[in-house]
Amino acid sequence: MLIIFLMNTSFKILLFSFILNFSMIAMQQTNNSQTITIFVHGTSPMRKLLQYSPGRSLMYAHQGLNLAKDLPKNYHFHKIAQACVDANPQSYTLDQFYIFGWNSEKVYDSTRKQAAEVLVKKLQELISSYYDQYHIIPNIQLIGFSHGGNVILNTANYLPLSINNQKIKIEALIFGTPVQQVNCDLVNSQNFSKVYSFYSTSDWIQRIDAQGLYNKHLRKTHFWSDRMFDQNSQCIQVKFTVNNKPIGHIYYRYIFKYLPKIQALTKEKSHGLNCCTIDIDLSTKKVKT
């Protein structure tokens, strides 16, 4: 009987130890990053066609909100997520890095508004699930490329998000986003804790959205999209270069894996301000320019 008792006791101790260690590891992984990252891709006029092409891995993302790690490892968005985790595991985890896929073949602001509404609904579901699982209220960082940045700006129409009557902190980083008169004021929304807008003087694609075609009142003053918001806008506007050279629109694809470094440079240079214009240079010979 004594032997059986000791065996049962030893088993219980081992089981308890295993559960405790597993829980501590899970908590550690979660506590390392209480920020959920959402990457919103840009316009792809031939999205439906390309997703069945050999170039699928370069642009494909499921429609809606999906973990980047669920994509094959050779896919562009999976590589971005993995590179961010490798560079800064305190701020990024694969379990909290999502890609938002939307109908990016359509070039209308109404499409981007619809995408923003879907994104906010999915985010509310996500943070509710996160809170139920970890009992932690997370922060959100939205990262948008090209018109994906306008999807992000349009989320201001459907925010804020909250858990237990506590407003969720949402930070936005937009890259090469065509600045349009129809929604540029949203950069000042109090629903964003901070907005960073990155632009390059060599990015001509950012300037060629012909917003004047849709709004006759803009044909003389703002026929084409702009590169910058008004100087008094509540955002950090970042004149961005790589190896001391401005980059074209397509080359942003090569720099997103350096997001942690870009964020560190930007926050250091902006000194905690909510409104300013700064220059930063990403110094690495590994980036194609």
Secondary structure, DSSP 8 states (H G I E B T S, - for coil): -HHHHHHHHHHHHHHHHHHHHHHHHHHHHHHH--EEEEEE----TTHHHHTTSTTHHHH---SEEEEGGGS-TTSHHHHHHHHHHHH-TTT--GGGEEEEE--TT---HHHHHHHHHHHHHHHHHHHHHHHHHH----EEEEEEETHHHHHHHHGGGT---EETTEE--EEEEEES--B-TTTGGGGG-TT-SEEEEEE-TT--GGG---GGGT-GGGTTT-SS-BSS--TTSSSEEEEEEETTEE--GGGHHHHGGGHHHHHHHHHHHHTT-SSEEEEEEE--TTS--
